[in-house]
Amino acid sequence: MSLALVCMSHSPLLEFNDPPAEVKAEVDAAFETARAFVADYDPTLVVSFAPDHYNGFFHDLMPPFCIGFEAQGVGDYGTAAGPLSVPTELAERLAGWVAERDLDVAISRRMEVDHGAVQPLEILLGGIDTVPTIPVFVNGVAEPFTRMARVRKLGEAIGSFLTTLEDERVLVIGSGGLSHDPPVPRWATADEAQRAMLLDGRHPTAAARDARQQRVIDTGRAFAAGTATIRDLNPEWDQELMRVLASGDLSPIDAMTPRQMAEDAGNSAHEVRTWVAAYAALGTAGPYDVASSYYRPIREYIAGFGVMTARTRA
């Protein structure tokens, strides 16, 4: 058994809003480095920690965490629609293991995942069904947010299960962040139509999805032009978080609070919970080394954009 990790920012705007050519070349190179890392590792199993952007999880029932026993891509922003290759029996065993460690995690036999989960699978593995994948939803949009220490403990519990799989090469993925504040409605400030979507906006019409996506695309272009009103990116916050994760000592993250995270790095900075869970899982297999690390604030993507790879020491 061995563990490896890729944590990466995702952006629905990767195929819609191009940054300057040299920046796009940097991102492409970072992805190629991560792909080569994954190809060299040749995983037999993937555990994907990812958020959702009101495509699969809504306020009618919003768990802090959920393990998928089956999963389907919704196909937003041109990402793949259709079933993931989920090893159901293994996912069931994982959920039972986590429950026995006093962590209450929801389960879904019909999980729907959006670009947050699908984009890394496409970029790193070439598709959503190429390697058996257990999806783990981590809430990064809806208040109230669980404490960061709880996120770390979730990762540790899942990692402790993965270390029992002696014949597997497990790749853990953390998808989200870093600092960013895209135009995702919040319940506290949403109007009536937005609240209807937040409550249960499943399976929108093509026109409704296109309109919603166009608003994000337009915001990205305005943000790059300096005319958007969303919160700015915070490179210092992003790079400090990446430094802590690389250090192997995640305890400083326990002190992070939801309110301060939003103030410092935007309302969607909560997606870094996926990175924390992934690194906590990796750390259960022992000391690890970061193999590659890329970071750049990219306004066209509305994201502090990072890509990290790491692997436990032999």
C-alpha positions as CSV (number, residue, x, y, z in Angstrom):
1,M,0.0,0.0,0.0
2,S,1.2,3.5,-0.8
3,L,-0.4,7.0,-0.8
4,A,0.1,9.9,-3.2
5,L,-1.6,13.2,-3.4
6,V,-2.6,15.9,-5.9
7,C,-4.3,19.0,-4.6
8,M,-5.4,21.5,-7.2
9,S,-7.5,24.6,-7.7
10,H,-10.3,24.0,-10.1
11,S,-12.1,26.7,-12.1
12,P,-15.2,26.5,-14.3
13,L,-13.6,29.2,-16.4
14,L,-10.6,27.1,-17.6
15,E,-12.2,26.6,-21.0
16,F,-13.9,30.0,-21.2
17,N,-11.7,32.8,-20.0
18,D,-8.0,32.7,-21.1
19,P,-5.4,34.6,-19.0
20,P,-2.4,36.0,-20.8
21,A,-0.6,33.4,-22.9
22,E,2.4,33.1,-20.5
23,V,0.1,32.4,-17.6
24,K,-1.9,29.8,-19.4
25,A,1.3,28.1,-20.4
26,E,2.3,28.0,-16.7
27,V,-1.0,26.4,-15.7
28,D,-0.7,23.9,-18.5
29,A,2.8,23.0,-17.5
30,A,1.7,22.6,-13.8
31,F,-1.1,20.3,-15.0
32,E,1.4,18.3,-17.2
33,T,3.7,17.9,-14.2
34,A,0.8,16.6,-12.1
35,R,-0.3,14.3,-14.9
36,A,3.2,12.9,-15.2
37,F,3.4,12.4,-11.4
38,V,0.1,10.5,-11.5
39,A,1.1,8.4,-14.5
40,D,4.4,7.4,-12.8
41,Y,2.5,6.5,-9.6
42,D,-0.1,4.6,-11.6
43,P,-2.9,4.6,-9.0
44,T,-5.3,1.6,-8.7
45,L,-7.8,3.7,-6.6
46,V,-8.6,7.3,-6.2
47,V,-10.3,9.1,-3.3
48,S,-11.5,12.5,-4.4
49,F,-12.3,15.2,-1.8
50,A,-14.3,17.8,-3.6
51,P,-16.9,20.5,-3.0
52,D,-20.1,21.2,-4.9
53,H,-21.5,24.4,-6.3
54,Y,-25.3,23.9,-5.9
55,N,-25.4,21.2,-8.6
56,G,-25.6,18.1,-6.4
57,F,-26.1,19.3,-2.8
58,F,-28.7,21.9,-1.8
59,H,-30.2,23.5,1.3
60,D,-33.0,20.9,1.4
61,L,-30.3,18.6,2.9
62,M,-26.8,19.8,3.2
63,P,-24.3,17.5,5.1
64,P,-20.8,18.7,6.0
65,F,-19.4,15.5,4.5
66,C,-20.8,12.7,2.3
67,I,-19.3,9.5,0.8
68,G,-20.6,8.5,-2.5
69,F,-21.4,4.8,-3.1
70,E,-22.4,5.7,-6.7
71,A,-21.9,9.0,-8.5
72,Q,-22.8,10.8,-11.6
73,G,-21.2,13.8,-13.3
74,V,-23.8,16.6,-14.0
75,G,-21.9,18.0,-17.0
76,D,-21.6,21.6,-16.0
77,Y,-19.2,24.0,-17.8
78,G,-18.5,21.4,-20.5
79,T,-17.2,18.7,-18.1
80,A,-18.1,15.1,-18.5
81,A,-21.6,13.9,-17.7
82,G,-22.2,10.3,-16.7
83,P,-21.2,7.7,-14.1
84,L,-18.0,7.6,-12.2
85,S,-16.4,4.2,-11.7
86,V,-17.1,3.9,-8.0
87,P,-16.1,0.7,-6.2
88,T,-19.4,0.5,-4.2
89,E,-18.4,-2.3,-1.8
90,L,-15.2,-0.5,-0.9
91,A,-17.0,2.8,-0.4
92,E,-19.4,1.1,1.9
93,R,-16.6,-0.3,3.9
94,L,-14.9,3.1,4.1
95,A,-18.1,4.7,5.4
96,G,-18.5,2.1,8.1
97,W,-14.8,2.6,9.1
98,V,-15.3,6.3,9.4
99,A,-18.5,5.9,11.4
100,E,-16.7,3.6,13.9
101,R,-14.3,6.4,14.5
102,D,-17.0,8.8,15.8
103,L,-17.3,10.8,12.6
104,D,-20.9,11.2,11.4
105,V,-20.7,11.2,7.6
106,A,-23.6,11.1,5.2
107,I,-23.7,8.5,2.4
108,S,-25.2,8.7,-1.1
109,R,-26.1,6.0,-3.5
110,R,-26.9,8.6,-6.1
111,M,-24.4,11.3,-5.6
112,E,-24.3,14.0,-8.3
113,V,-20.9,15.8,-8.7
114,D,-20.1,18.9,-10.7
115,H,-16.9,20.4,-12.2
116,G,-15.3,20.5,-8.7
117,A,-15.0,16.8,-8.7
118,V,-15.0,16.0,-12.4
119,Q,-12.4,18.5,-13.6
120,P,-9.4,17.0,-11.7
121,L,-10.3,13.5,-12.9
122,E,-10.4,14.7,-16.5
123,I,-7.2,16.7,-16.2
124,L,-5.2,14.1,-14.2
125,L,-6.6,10.8,-15.4
126,G,-8.2,11.5,-18.8
127,G,-11.8,10.8,-17.7
128,I,-14.2,10.1,-14.9
129,D,-14.3,6.4,-15.3
130,T,-10.6,5.5,-16.0
131,V,-9.7,4.6,-12.4
132,P,-12.0,3.4,-9.6
133,T,-12.9,6.5,-7.6
134,I,-14.6,7.1,-4.3
135,P,-16.0,10.6,-4.2
136,V,-16.1,12.4,-0.8
137,F,-18.1,15.6,-0.8
138,V,-16.9,18.3,1.6
139,N,-19.2,21.3,2.0
140,G,-17.5,24.5,1.0
141,V,-20.4,26.8,0.2
142,A,-23.2,26.5,2.8
143,E,-23.3,27.8,6.3
144,P,-22.8,26.6,9.0
145,F,-19.4,25.2,8.4
146,T,-17.9,22.5,10.6
147,R,-14.7,23.3,12.4
148,M,-11.4,22.8,10.5
149,A,-10.2,20.3,13.2
150,R,-13.2,18.1,12.2
151,V,-12.1,18.3,8.5
152,R,-8.6,17.2,9.5
153,K,-10.0,14.3,11.5
154,L,-12.2,13.2,8.6
155,G,-9.0,13.1,6.4
156,E,-7.2,11.1,9.1
157,A,-10.0,8.6,9.5
158,I,-10.2,8.1,5.7
159,G,-6.4,7.8,5.5
160,S,-6.3,5.3,8.3
161,F,-8.7,3.1,6.2
162,L,-6.6,3.5,3.1
163,T,-3.5,2.4,4.9
164,T,-5.2,-1.0,5.4
165,L,-5.5,-1.6,1.6
166,E,-2.1,-3.3,1.2
167,D,-2.6,-4.2,-2.5
168,E,-3.7,-0.7,-3.6
169,R,-1.8,2.4,-4.9
170,V,-4.2,5.1,-3.6
171,L,-4.2,8.6,-5.0
172,V,-6.0,11.2,-2.9
173,I,-7.2,14.3,-4.6
174,G,-8.1,17.6,-3.0
175,S,-10.0,19.9,-5.4
176,G,-10.9,23.5,-4.6
177,G,-9.8,27.0,-3.6
178,L,-7.7,28.7,-3.0
179,S,-8.7,32.3,-2.2
180,H,-11.7,33.2,-4.4
181,D,-15.1,34.9,-4.2
182,P,-17.1,33.9,-7.3
183,P,-20.7,35.0,-7.6
184,V,-22.2,32.0,-5.7
185,P,-25.4,33.1,-3.9
186,R,-25.5,32.8,-0.1
187,W,-28.7,32.0,1.7
188,A,-28.4,35.0,4.1
189,T,-28.3,37.5,1.3
190,A,-30.1,35.6,-1.5
191,D,-33.3,36.9,-3.1
192,E,-36.4,34.7,-3.5
193,A,-35.4,33.2,-6.9
194,Q,-31.9,32.5,-5.6
195,R,-33.2,30.8,-2.5
196,A,-35.4,28.6,-4.7
197,M,-32.3,27.5,-6.5
198,L,-30.3,27.0,-3.3
199,L,-33.0,25.0,-1.8
200,D,-33.5,22.6,-4.7
201,G,-32.0,23.6,-8.0
202,R,-31.5,20.1,-9.3
203,H,-31.5,19.3,-13.0
204,P,-32.0,22.8,-14.4
205,T,-33.1,23.3,-18.0
206,A,-30.3,23.8,-20.5
207,A,-31.2,27.5,-20.8
208,A,-31.2,28.0,-17.0
209,R,-27.8,26.3,-16.7
210,D,-26.4,28.4,-19.6
211,A,-27.6,31.6,-18.0
212,R,-26.1,30.7,-14.6
213,Q,-22.8,29.8,-16.2
214,Q,-22.7,32.9,-18.3
215,R,-23.0,35.1,-15.1
216,V,-19.9,33.4,-13.8
217,I,-18.0,33.8,-17.1
218,D,-19.0,37.5,-17.3
219,T,-17.9,38.0,-13.7
220,G,-14.5,36.5,-14.5
221,R,-14.0,38.8,-17.4
222,A,-15.0,41.8,-15.3
223,F,-12.7,40.7,-12.5
224,A,-9.8,40.5,-14.9
225,A,-10.7,44.0,-16.2
226,G,-10.8,45.3,-12.7
227,T,-14.5,46.2,-12.7
228,A,-16.0,43.4,-10.7
229,T,-17.1,44.0,-7.1
230,I,-16.2,40.6,-5.7
231,R,-13.5,40.2,-3.0
232,D,-9.9,40.2,-4.3
233,L,-7.6,37.3,-4.3
234,N,-5.1,36.9,-1.4
235,P,-1.8,35.4,-2.6
236,E,-0.2,35.7,0.9
237,W,-3.0,33.7,2.5
238,D,-2.9,31.0,-0.2
239,Q,0.9,30.6,0.0
240,E,0.9,30.4,3.7
241,L,-1.7,27.6,3.6
242,M,0.3,25.7,1.1
243,R,3.4,26.1,3.3
244,V,1.6,24.6,6.3
245,L,0.2,21.7,4.2
246,A,3.7,21.0,2.9
247,S,5.2,21.1,6.3
248,G,3.5,17.9,7.5
249,D,2.2,19.6,10.7
250,L,-1.5,20.5,10.0
251,S,-2.3,21.6,13.6
252,P,-2.1,25.3,12.8
253,I,-5.1,24.9,10.5
254,D,-7.3,24.0,13.5
255,A,-7.3,27.6,14.5
256,M,-8.9,28.8,11.2
257,T,-12.4,30.0,11.6
258,P,-15.1,30.3,8.9
259,R,-15.7,34.0,9.4
260,Q,-12.0,34.9,9.2
261,M,-11.5,32.6,6.2
262,A,-14.2,34.4,4.3
263,E,-12.9,37.8,5.3
264,D,-9.4,37.0,4.4
265,A,-9.8,35.0,1.2
266,G,-13.4,35.2,0.0
267,N,-16.6,33.2,0.6
268,S,-15.5,30.2,-1.5
269,A,-12.1,29.9,0.3
270,H,-13.9,27.3,2.4
271,E,-13.1,24.9,-0.5
272,V,-9.6,24.5,0.9
273,R,-11.2,22.1,3.3
274,T,-10.7,19.5,0.6
275,W,-6.9,20.2,0.6
276,V,-6.8,19.8,4.4
277,A,-8.7,16.5,4.3
278,A,-6.5,15.2,1.5
279,Y,-3.2,16.1,3.2
280,A,-4.5,14.7,6.5
281,A,-5.3,11.4,4.8
282,L,-1.8,11.4,3.2
283,G,-0.2,12.1,6.6
284,T,-1.6,8.9,8.2
285,A,0.7,6.8,6.0
286,G,3.8,8.6,7.5
287,P,6.0,11.5,6.5
288,Y,5.6,12.8,3.0
289,D,7.5,15.0,0.6
290,V,6.0,17.6,-1.8
291,A,7.1,16.7,-5.3
292,S,5.9,19.8,-7.1
293,S,4.2,23.0,-6.2
294,Y,2.8,25.8,-8.4
295,Y,0.9,28.9,-7.5
296,R,-0.3,32.1,-9.2
297,P,-3.3,34.4,-8.6
298,I,-5.3,34.3,-11.8
299,R,-8.1,36.8,-12.0
300,E,-9.5,35.4,-15.3
301,Y,-10.2,32.1,-13.4
302,I,-11.4,34.0,-10.2
303,A,-8.9,31.9,-8.2
304,G,-5.7,31.8,-6.4
305,F,-4.5,28.9,-8.5
306,G,-2.4,26.2,-7.0
307,V,-1.3,22.7,-7.9
308,M,0.6,20.5,-5.5
309,T,1.8,16.9,-5.7
310,A,3.1,14.8,-2.8
311,R,3.9,11.3,-1.8
312,T,4.7,9.4,1.3
313,R,8.3,8.5,1.8
314,A,9.4,4.9,0.9
